Amino acid sequence: MSDCGHDHHGHTNNTQRLLWALGVIVVFMIVEIIGGVISGSLALLADASHMFTDAFALALAASAQILAARPADKKLHFGYRRAQVLAAFVNGILMTVLLIWIVWEAVRRFANPIEINAPLMLGVAIAGLLANAVAFLILHQRGQRDLNMRGALLHVVGDLLGSAAAIIAAIVIALTGWTQIDPLLSLVVAFLIGLSALRLIREAGFVLLEGAPTTIDVAKLSEEIPDLSPSITGVHRVQISQITPEHPRLTMHLNVAHGDDIADALATAKRHLAKKYNIRQSTIQVEIGDECPDREFISSEGFGVTTVRADANDEKYSGNLAVQKH
């Protein structure tokens, strides 16, 4: 299956950033596990467990990034880009499971406080904070839309907050002896990261369920197309989904008055979709006249997709539109 006009983007830079971050996390994960066991700090162990899932998450994200670069084949006609979305979904689930464990352990520590070596906890927490800050700087990129990279970054942000919480807890324990600050701050971090984890799961799941991009107004797009050229008399069955958030795809039925108008209408519509909406992968069924050959196969309920036709009485097709539902 051909991929006409499809823009292939390199993933080498993101993959390298993920692997560098993975190396940093693995080294300091080992340090925090040892420090948490010796000091008896839940905040350190929670942060170390974050780092363990980070190591797995970053390895998963890097693998998905490499897999996504593979070209389409006979079995996967749209390629392997969805591997990134799937990895983000799995990472969100892993983070949620981890947060549930932290909440459970925090509740248990409230009931049965244990002695904590505050100086050791503080030193290891500071080292963890530095490591997480380095990993964050490696992975962070302004305006990042790649769900896979965002999923990996979420784990690092969780560790960054966990390390900050461990530092605060260590200082409070050293000054006051109040050990319950440790599980209390762990609960605060779990709540903050939990909100981001649920958002990531929701966004990745939405893409996997073929959801339309929230940044594209389908009704407005449908109204614009007939106004682009006199050769276009209407559009219907406009459906948009996402291979990834950076790669939307569209299918649409396009009506033209005469067969001679097909080439101009098709080129005009595709040019508009690519330029304004960054939709570079589109399948457009061109129909002469108003009859749709697929009408008898369309469910009576339709898909909530608007049909837009230019007013035939307007010789210039100035955009006097009538919008109706299937």
DRENFI-740873 format. One record per residue: residue number from 1; y, z negated, x of N, C-alpha, C in turn. Coordinates in steps of 0.1 Angstrom, whole numbers, plus 2048, in hexadecimal, padded with zeros to 3 digits. Each point is the difference from the previous one (the first is absolute). Last residue first. Layout:
REM DRENFI-740873
     i   n.Y   n.Z   n.X   ca.Y   ca.Z   ca.X   c.Y   c.Z   c.X
   NUM     Y     Z     X      Y      Z      X     Y     Z     X
...
REM end
This chain:
REM DRENFI-740873
     i   n.Y   n.Z   n.X   ca.Y   ca.Z   ca.X   c.Y   c.Z   c.X
   326   885   7AD   6F8    7F3    806    7FC   7FA   7F8   7F4
   325   835   7FE   806    7F4    7FA    805   7F4   809   7FC
   324   837   80D   808    7F6    7FB    7F6   7F4   7FB   808
   323   837   813   805    7F5    7F9    806   7F7   7FB   7F5
   322   828   828   80A    7F9    7F8    7F6   7F4   7F9   806
   321   832   816   814    7F1    7FD    800   7FC   7F9   7F4
   320   826   81F   81A    800    7FA    7F3   7F1   7FE   7FD
   319   812   815   828    7FB    7F3    801   800   7F9   7F2
   318   80D   82F   80C    809    7F6    807   7FB   7F2   800
   317   7F2   832   7F6    7F7    7F4    802   808   7F5   807
   316   810   82B   7F0    802    7FC    80E   7F6   7F5   803
   315   804   812   7D4    7FC    80C    809   801   7FB   80E
   314   7F5   7E5   7D3    80A    7FF    80B   7FC   80B   80A
   313   7E4   7F8   7DC    80C    806    7FA   80B   7FF   80B
   312   7D5   7EC   807    7FF    80F    801   80D   807   7FB
   311   7F9   7CE   816    803    806    7F3   801   80F   802
   310   7E1   7E2   820    80D    804    7FE   802   807   7F3
   309   7DC   7D8   80B    802    80E    7FF   80F   804   7FF
   308   7D9   7D6   80C    80E    804    800   801   80F   800
   307   7DD   7D2   7F8    800    80F    801   80F   803   7FE
   306   7E6   7D1   813    809    807    7F8   7FE   80F   801
   305   7DC   7D6   803    807    80A    809   809   808   7F7
   304   7DE   7DD   7F5    80E    7FC    801   809   809   809
   303   7D2   809   7F5    801    7F7    80B   80F   7FA   801
   302   7DF   814   7D5    808    805    80B   800   7F5   80B
   301   7EA   803   7D3    80A    7F5    803   809   804   80C
   300   7DD   81D   7F0    80B    7FF    7F6   80A   7F5   803
   299   7E4   81A   827    7FE    7F5    7F6   80C   800   7F6
   298   7F1   82D   819    809    7F4    802   7FE   7F6   7F5
   297   7EC   82C   803    7F8    7F7    808   808   7F3   802
   296   811   827   7E9    7F5    7FB    7F8   7F8   7F5   808
   295   825   817   815    805    7F7    7F5   7F4   7FA   7F9
   294   804   820   827    7F9    7F3    800   802   7F7   7F4
   293   816   82B   808    7F2    802    7FE   7F8   7F4   800
   292   833   808   7F0    7F9    7F9    80B   7F1   802   7FE
   291   830   81B   7EE    7F3    7FB    7FD   7F9   7FA   80D
   290   82D   816   7FB    800    7F1    7FD   7F1   7FB   7FE
   289   810   82A   822    803    7FC    7F2   7FE   7F1   7FE
   288   7E8   80E   829    80A    80A    7FA   801   7FD   7F1
   287   7F2   7DF   82C    7FC    805    7F3   80B   809   7FB
   286   7ED   7E4   830    80A    808    7F9   7FB   807   7F4
   285   7F5   7D2   81F    7FA    80A    7F8   80B   808   7F9
   284   7FE   7E1   82F    808    804    7F4   7F9   80B   7F9
   283   7FC   7D7   827    7F8    80A    7FA   806   804   7F3
   282   810   7E6   832    801    802    7F1   7F7   80B   7FC
   281   814   7E3   82C    7F3    803    7FB   800   801   7F1
   280   826   7F3   817    7FC    80C    808   7F2   804   7FD
   279   82B   7DF   7F0    7F2    804    7FB   7FD   80D   806
   278   82A   7E6   803    7F7    800    80B   7F1   802   7FB
   277   82B   802   7E7    7F7    7F6    7FD   7F5   7FE   80C
   276   825   821   800    806    7F4    7F9   7F6   7F5   800
   275   7F3   829   815    80D    7FD    805   805   7F3   7FA
   274   7D7   814   7F3    7FF    7FC    80E   80D   7FA   804
   273   7FD   812   7D4    7F7    7F4    802   800   7FB   80E
   272   817   828   7F7    807    7F5    7FA   7F8   7F3   802
   271   7EC   829   80D    80B    7FD    809   808   7F3   7FB
   270   7DE   812   7E5    7FA    7F9    80B   80B   7FC   80A
   269   80D   819   7DA    7FB    7F3    7FC   7FB   7F8   80C
   268   80D   82D   806    80C    7F8    7FD   7FB   7F2   7FD
   267   7DF   821   807    807    7FD    80D   80C   7F6   7FD
   266   7E8   810   7DB    7F8    7F8    808   807   7FB   80C
   265   815   820   7E4    800    7F3    7FA   7F8   7F6   808
   264   802   82D   80E    80D    7FA    802   7FF   7F2   7FA
   263   7DA   81B   7FB    802    7FC    80E   80D   7F9   802
   262   7F5   80F   7D4    7F7    7F6    805   804   7FC   80E
   261   812   822   7E0    808    7F4    804   7F8   7F6   807
   260   7F0   82A   7EC    808    803    80C   807   7F3   805
   259   7E7   7FF   7D7    7F7    800    80C   808   803   80D
   258   81A   7EA   7D6    7F9    80D    803   7F8   7FE   80D
   257   816   7DB   7EB    801    809    7F5   7F8   80D   803
   256   7F3   7CD   812    80A    80B    803   7FF   80A   7F5
   255   7EF   7C9   80C    801    80B    7F7   80B   80A   805
   254   7DE   7D8   816    80D    806    801   800   80C   7F7
   253   7E3   7CF   80B    800    80D    7FA   80E   805   7FF
   252   7E9   7DB   825    80A    803    7F5   7FD   80E   7FA
   251   7F4   7D4   827    7FB    80C    7F9   809   802   7F4
   250   804   7E5   833    803    803    7F2   7F8   80B   7FB
   249   806   7D6   82A    7FB    80D    7FC   802   802   7F1
   248   812   7DF   82E    7FE    802    7F2   7FA   80E   7FE
   247   806   7DF   82A    7FA    80D    7FD   7FD   802   7F1
   246   810   7D7   817    808    80B    807   7FC   80E   7FC
   245   7E9   7D9   7EE    80E    7FF    7FC   809   80B   807
   244   7CE   80D   7FC    806    7F4    805   80E   800   7FB
   243   7E8   81C   7EA    7F5    7FE    809   803   7F4   808
   242   812   808   7CE    803    7FE    80E   7F3   800   808
   241   815   817   7CF    7F9    7F5    805   803   7FF   80F
   240   811   81B   7CE    802    7FD    80E   7F7   7F4   804
   239   808   829   7D7    7F9    7F4    804   801   7FE   80F
   238   810   820   7D2    805    7FB    80E   7F9   7F3   803
   237   7FE   821   7D8    7F5    7FA    808   804   7FD   80E
   236   820   823   7ED    7F9    7F5    7F9   7F5   7FC   809
   235   831   822   7FC    7F5    7F9    808   7F9   7F6   7F7
   234   823   831   7FD    7FC    7F2    7FC   7F5   7FB   809
   233   818   82B   805    803    7FD    7F2   7FC   7F2   7FC
   232   80F   81F   82E    7F8    7F4    7FB   804   7FD   7F2
   231   816   822   819    7F3    804    7FE   7F6   7F5   7FB
   230   82F   7FA   80B    7FE    806    7F3   7F2   805   7FE
   229   80C   7D6   820    800    80E    800   7FE   806   7F2
   228   805   7D0   80A    801    806    80D   802   80F   801
   227   7F8   7E0   7DA    80E    804    802   802   806   80E
   226   7D5   7EF   7EF    804    80C    7F9   80E   805   803
   225   7F0   7D7   816    7F9    80D    804   805   80C   7F8
   224   80E   7D1   7F8    807    808    80B   7FA   80D   802
   223   7EE   7DF   7E2    80C    806    7FA   807   809   80A
   222   7DA   7E7   80E    7FC    80A    7F6   80C   807   7FA
   221   807   7DC   81D    7FB    80B    807   7FC   80B   7F7
   220   80D   7D8   7ED    80B    806    806   7FC   80D   807
   219   7DE   7E4   7EF    808    806    7F5   80C   808   805
   218   7E6   7E6   81E    7F9    80C    7FC   807   808   7F5
   217   811   7E0   829    801    800    7F1   7FA   80D   7FB
   216   7F8   7E3   82F    802    80D    7FA   800   7FF   7F1
   215   7F7   7DB   81F    80D    806    804   803   80D   7FA
   214   7D7   7E7   7FB    80B    7FA    7F8   80D   805   804
   213   7D0   81B   802    809    7F9    808   80C   7FA   7F8
   212   7CF   806   7EA    80B    808    804   80A   7F8   808
   211   7CA   7F6   7FE    80D    7FD    7FA   80A   809   805
   210   7CE   7FB   808    807    80D    7FE   80D   7FD   7F9
   209   7E1   7DF   811    7FE    803    7F2   808   80C   7FC
   208   804   7EE   82C    7F2    803    7FE   7FC   805   7F2
   207   82C   7F0   80A    7FE    80D    806   7F1   804   7FE
   206   80B   7D6   7F1    807    80A    7F8   7FE   80E   805
   205   7F0   7DA   819    7F8    803    7F4   806   80B   7F7
   204   81A   7F0   824    7F4    808    805   7F7   804   7F5
   203   824   7E3   7F5    805    80E    804   7F5   809   805
   202   7F6   7D2   7F5    804    808    7F4   804   80E   804
   201   7F5   7E2   822    7F4    804    7F9   804   808   7F4
   200   823   7EE   819    7F9    80B    807   7F4   804   7F9
   199   817   7DC   7EE    808    80C    7FF   7F9   80C   807
   198   7EE   7D5   804    7FE    805    7F3   807   80D   7FE
   197   808   7EA   828    7F2    805    7FF   7FD   806   7F3
   196   829   7EA   807    800    80D    806   7F2   806   800
   195   805   7D5   7EF    808    809    7F8   800   80E   806
   194   7EB   7DD   817    7F8    804    7F5   808   80A   7F7
   193   814   7EA   825    7F8    80B    804   7F8   806   7F4
   192   81A   7D9   7F9    809    80B    804   7F8   80C   803
   191   7E8   7D8   7F7    806    806    7F4   809   80C   803
   190   7EB   7E8   823    7F6    807    7F8   806   807   7F4
   189   81B   7E4   81C    7FD    80D    806   7F6   808   7F8
   188   808   7D4   7F2    80D    808    7FE   7FE   80E   806
   187   7DD   7E1   806    801    804    7F2   80C   809   7FD
   186   7FC   7EB   82A    7F5    80B    7FF   800   805   7F2
   185   81B   7DB   809    806    80D    805   7F6   80B   800
   184   7F0   7D6   7F4    80B    804    7F7   806   80D   804
   183   7DF   7EA   81B    7FA    808    7F5   80B   805   7F6
   182   811   7E7   825    7F8    80B    805   7FA   808   7F4
   181   818   7D7   7FA    809    80B    802   7F8   80D   804
   180   7ED   7D3   7FE    7FE    809    7F4   80A   80C   7FF
   179   7FE   7DC   822    7F7    80B    803   7FF   809   7F3
   178   824   7DD   817    7FC    804    7F2   7F8   80D   801
   177   817   7E6   824    7F2    7FD    7FE   7FB   804   7F3
   176   82D   806   817    7FE    7F6    7F5   7F2   7FC   7FE
   175   810   81E   824    80B    7F7    7FE   7FD   7F5   7F5
   174   7E0   823   80C    803    7F9    80C   80B   7F5   7FE
   173   7F4   81D   7DC    7F5    7F6    803   804   7F8   80C
   172   81D   823   7F4    800    7F5    7F7   7F6   7F6   803
   171   7FF   826   81A    80C    7F9    803   801   7F4   7F6
   170   7DD   81E   7F9    7FE    7F9    80C   80C   7F7   804
   169   803   81E   7DB    7F7    7F5    7FD   7FE   7F7   80C
   168   819   828   805    807    7F6    7F8   7F8   7F3   7FE
   167   7EB   824   815    80A    7FB    809   808   7F5   7F8
   166   7E1   819   7E8    7F9    7F7    809   80A   7F9   809
   165   810   822   7E3    7FC    7F4    7F9   7FA   7F5   809
   164   809   82A   812    80D    7F9    7FE   7FD   7F3   7F8
   163   7DC   81D   806    804    7FA    80D   80C   7F8   7FE
   162   7F2   819   7DB    7F7    7F5    803   803   7F9   80D
   161   818   827   7F4    804    7F4    7F8   7F7   7F4   802
   160   7F4   827   816    80D    7FC    805   805   7F4   7F8
   159   7D8   815   7F2    7FF    7F8    80D   80D   7FB   805
   158   801   81D   7DC    7FA    7F3    7FB   7FE   7F7   80C
   157   80F   82B   809    80B    7F8    7FA   7FA   7F3   7FB
   156   7E1   81F   80F    808    7FB    80C   80B   7F7   7FB
   155   7E6   816   7E0    7F8    7F6    806   808   7FA   80C
   154   813   824   7E9    800    7F4    7F8   7F8   7F5   806
   153   802   82B   814    80B    7F8    803   801   7F4   7F8
   152   7DE   81F   7F8    7FE    7FA    80D   80B   7F7   803
   151   804   819   7D9    7F5    7F6    7FF   7FE   7F9   80D
   150   81E   823   7FF    806    7F5    7FA   7F5   7F5   7FE
   149   7F3   829   812    808    7F9    809   806   7F3   7FA
   148   7E8   81C   7E3    7F7    7FB    80A   808   7F8   80B
   147   817   817   7DE    7FA    7F4    7FB   7F7   7FA   80A
   146   82C   81E   808    7F2    801    802   7F9   7F3   7FC
   145   830   808   802    7F9    802    7F3   7F1   801   801
   144   830   7ED   81C    7F2    803    801   7FA   802   7F2
   143   82F   7F6   812    7FC    80A    7F6   7F2   804   800
   142   80D   7E9   82C    809    800    7F5   7FC   80C   7F6
   141   7DF   7E6   821    807    80C    800   808   801   7F3
   140   7DB   7DD   820    80B    802    7F6   808   80D   802
   139   7DB   7F0   81D    7FC    806    7F3   80C   803   7F7
   138   805   7EA   82B    7F8    80C    803   7FE   808   7F3
   137   815   7D5   7FE    809    80B    805   7F9   80D   803
   136   7E6   7DB   7F2    809    804    7F5   809   80B   805
   135   7E4   7EB   81F    7F8    809    7F7   809   806   7F5
   134   813   7DF   81C    7FE    80C    808   7F9   80B   7F7
   133   806   7D5   7EE    80D    807    801   7FE   80D   807
   132   7DC   7E3   7FE    802    807    7F3   80D   807   800
   131   7F6   7E7   826    7F6    80B    7FF   803   807   7F3
   130   819   7DA   807    804    80A    809   7F7   80C   7FF
   129   7F5   7DA   7E8    80C    806    7FA   805   80C   809
   128   7DC   7E5   80F    7FC    809    7F5   80C   807   7FA
   127   808   7E0   821    7F9    80B    806   7FC   80A   7F5
   126   811   7D8   7F2    80B    808    806   7FA   80C   806
   125   7E2   7E1   7EF    807    807    7F5   80B   809   805
   124   7E7   7E4   81E    7F9    80B    7FC   807   808   7F5
   123   814   7D8   80F    7FF    80A    80A   7F9   80D   7FC
   122   802   7DB   7E2    80D    807    802   800   80A   80A
   121   7D9   7E5   7F9    803    809    7F4   80D   808   802
   120   7F6   7DE   81F    7F8    80C    802   801   80A   7F5
   119   818   7D7   7FB    805    808    80C   7F7   80D   803
   118   7F2   7E2   7DC    80C    807    7FD   805   808   80C
   117   7D1   7EF   7ED    806    7FF    80D   80D   809   800
   116   7E5   7E6   7D6    804    80C    806   807   7FE   80D
   115   7DD   7E8   7D8    809    7FE    80B   803   80D   806
   114   7F3   7FE   7CC    7FA    7FE    80D   80B   7FF   80A
   113   7F9   7FA   7C6    808    804    80C   7F8   7FD   80C
   112   7F3   808   7CD    7FA    7F9    80C   807   805   80C
   111   80F   80E   7D5    7F8    7F5    7FC   7FA   7F8   80C
   110   81A   827   807    808    7F6    7F9   7F8   7F4   7FD
   109   7EA   824   812    807    7F8    80A   809   7F6   7FA
   108   7E9   81F   7E4    7F7    7F6    806   806   7F7   80A
   107   819   823   7EE    7FE    7F6    7F6   7F6   7F5   805
   106   808   826   81B    80C    7F7    7FF   7FE   7F5   7F6
   105   7DE   821   804    800    7F7    80C   80C   7F7   7FF
   104   7FE   821   7DF    7F5    7F6    7FE   800   7F6   80C
   103   81E   824   803    804    7F7    7F5   7F5   7F5   7FE
   102   7F7   822   81F    80A    7F7    805   804   7F6   7F6
   101   7E2   822   7F3    7F9    7F6    809   80B   7F6   805
   100   810   824   7E7    7F8    7F7    7F7   7FA   7F5   808
    99   814   823   817    80A    7F7    7FA   7FA   7F6   7F7
    98   7E5   822   812    804    7F7    80B   80A   7F6   7FA
    97   7F4   823   7E4    7F4    7F7    802   804   7F5   80B
    96   81F   823   7F9    800    7F7    7F4   7F4   7F6   802
    95   805   821   821    80A    7F6    801   800   7F7   7F4
    94   7E2   824   800    7FD    7F6    80A   80A   7F5   801
    93   809   824   7E3    7F6    7F7    7FB   7FC   7F6   80A
    92   81E   820   80E    806    7F8    7F6   7F6   7F6   7FA
    91   7F1   821   81D    807    7F6    807   807   7F6   7F7
    90   7EA   826   7ED    7F6    7F6    806   808   7F5   807
    89   81A   823   7F1    7FA    7F9    7F4   7F7   7F5   805
    88   811   81E   820    80B    7F7    7FB   7FA   7F7   7F5
    87   7E4   822   80F    801    7F5    80A   80B   7F6   7FC
    86   7FC   827   7E6    7F4    7F7    7FE   801   7F5   80A
    85   820   820   805    803    7F9    7F4   7F4   7F6   7FD
    84   7FC   81E   824    80A    7F6    803   803   7F8   7F4
    83   7E2   823   7FC    7FA    7F5    808   80A   7F6   803
    82   80A   82A   7EB    7FE    7F4    7F7   7FA   7F5   808
    81   805   82B   815    80C    7F8    7FF   7FF   7F3   7F8
    80   7E2   827   80C    7FC    7F2    801   80C   7F7   800
    79   7F8   834   7E9    7FF    7F9    80D   7FD   7F2   7FF
    78   801   821   7DC    80D    7FB    804   800   7F9   80D
    77   7D8   811   7EE    809    80C    800   80E   7FC   804
    76   7CE   7EE   809    80C    7FA    7FD   80B   80A   801
    75   7D5   810   806    7FD    7F4    7F7   80D   7F9   7FC
    74   7FF   825   81F    7FA    805    7F3   7FE   7F5   7F6
    73   827   7F7   823    7F3    807    802   7FB   804   7F2
    72   831   7EF   81D    7F8    801    7F4   7F3   808   803
    71   817   7E6   829    803    80B    7F6   7F7   7FF   7F4
    70   80F   7D5   81F    7F6    80A    7FF   803   80A   7F6
    69   819   7D8   809    804    80B    808   7F6   80C   7FF
    68   7F8   7D4   7EE    80A    807    7F7   804   80D   807
    67   7E5   7E0   817    7F8    808    7F6   809   809   7F8
    66   814   7E2   81E    7F9    80B    808   7F8   808   7F6
    65   816   7DB   7EE    80A    809    805   7F9   80C   807
    64   7E5   7DC   7F2    805    809    7F4   80A   80A   805
    63   7F2   7E1   81F    7F5    809    7FD   804   809   7F5
    62   81E   7DE   80B    7FF    80A    80B   7F5   80A   7FD
    61   804   7DC   7E3    80B    809    7FE   800   80B   80B
    60   7DF   7DE   803    7FE    808    7F4   80B   80A   7FE
    59   806   7E1   822    7F5    809    804   7FD   809   7F4
    58   81E   7DE   7F8    806    80A    809   7F6   80B   804
    57   7F1   7DB   7E6    809    809    7F8   806   80B   809
    56   7E6   7DE   814    7F7    809    7F8   809   80A   7F8
    55   817   7E0   818    7F8    808    80A   7F8   80A   7F8
    54   816   7E0   7E7    809    80B    805   7F9   809   80A
    53   7EA   7DB   7EF    800    80A    7F6   80A   80B   804
    52   7FE   7DC   81D    7F3    806    7FF   7FF   80B   7F6
    51   827   7E6   803    7FF    809    80B   7F2   807   801
    50   808   7DF   7DF    809    80C    7FE   7FE   80A   80B
    49   7EC   7D7   807    7F8    808    7F6   808   80C   7FC
    48   816   7E2   81B    7F6    807    808   7F7   809   7F7
    47   821   7E5   7EC    806    80B    807   7F6   808   808
    46   7F1   7D9   7EB    804    80A    7F6   806   80C   806
    45   7F7   7DC   81C    7F3    807    7FC   803   80A   7F5
    44   824   7E6   80D    7FC    808    80B   7F3   808   7FD
    43   810   7E1   7E1    80A    80B    801   7FC   809   80B
    42   7E7   7D9   7FA    7FD    80A    7F6   809   80C   801
    41   7F3   7DC   828    80B    805    7F7   7FB   80B   7F7
    40   7EB   7E5   827    7FD    7FC    7F2   80A   805   7F6
    39   7FB   805   833    80B    7F8    7FA   7FD   7FB   7F2
    38   7E0   81C   818    803    7F5    808   80A   7F7   7F9
    37   7F6   829   7EB    7F4    7F7    800   803   7F3   808
    36   821   822   7FF    7FE    7FA    7F3   7F5   7F6   800
    35   808   81A   827    80A    7F5    7FE   7FF   7F9   7F3
    34   7E3   825   809    7FD    7F5    80A   80A   7F4   7FD
    33   808   827   7E8    7F3    7FA    7FC   7FD   7F4   808
    32   825   81B   80D    802    7F7    7F4   7F4   7FA   7FB
    31   7FC   81F   824    808    7F4    804   802   7F7   7F5
    30   7EC   829   7F7    7F7    7F7    807   807   7F3   805
    29   81A   821   7EB    7F7    7FB    7F6   7F6   7F6   807
    28   81E   81A   81A    805    7F4    7FB   7F8   7FA   7F5
    27   7F1   829   813    802    7F7    80B   805   7F2   7FA
    26   7FC   825   7E2    7F3    7FB    804   802   7F5   80B
    25   827   817   7F0    7FA    7F7    7F7   7F3   7FA   804
    24   814   822   81A    808    7F4    800   7FA   7F5   7F7
    23   7EC   82B   800    7FE    7FA    80C   808   7F2   801
    22   807   81C   7DB    7F3    7FA    7FF   7FD   7F9   80D
    21   827   819   7FE    802    7F4    7F8   7F2   7F9   7FF
    20   800   82A   814    808    7F6    809   801   7F3   7F8
    19   7EC   823   7E8    7F7    7FB    80B   807   7F6   809
    18   81A   815   7DE    7F6    7F7    7FA   7F6   7FB   80B
    17   820   820   80C    807    7F4    7FC   7F6   7F6   7FB
    16   7F0   82B   808    803    7F9    80D   807   7F3   7FD
    15   7F9   81C   7DC    7F3    7FB    805   802   7F8   80C
    14   825   816   7ED    7FC    7F5    7F8   7F3   7FA   806
    13   80E   828   814    80A    7F5    803   7FC   7F3   7F8
    12   7E7   829   7F9    7FE    7FA    80D   808   7F4   802
    11   7FB   820   7DB    7FE    7F2    7FE   7FF   7F8   80D
    10   816   832   7EA    7F8    7F9    80A   800   7F1   7FD
     9   805   828   7DA    808    7F7    808   7F6   7F9   80A
     8   802   82F   7E0    7F8    7F6    806   808   7F8   80A
     7   809   81F   7D2    806    7FC    80C   7F7   7F5   806
     6   7F7   82D   7DE    7FF    7F1    802   805   7FC   80D
     5   7FC   82D   7EA    80D    7F9    801   7FF   7F2   803
     4   7D4   813   7EF    80C    809    802   80D   7F7   801
     3   7CC   7FA   805    80A    7F6    7FE   80E   806   803
     2   7C9   811   7F1    80C    801    809   80A   7F5   7FC
     1   7C9   801   7FE    80C    800    7F7   80C   800   809
REM end
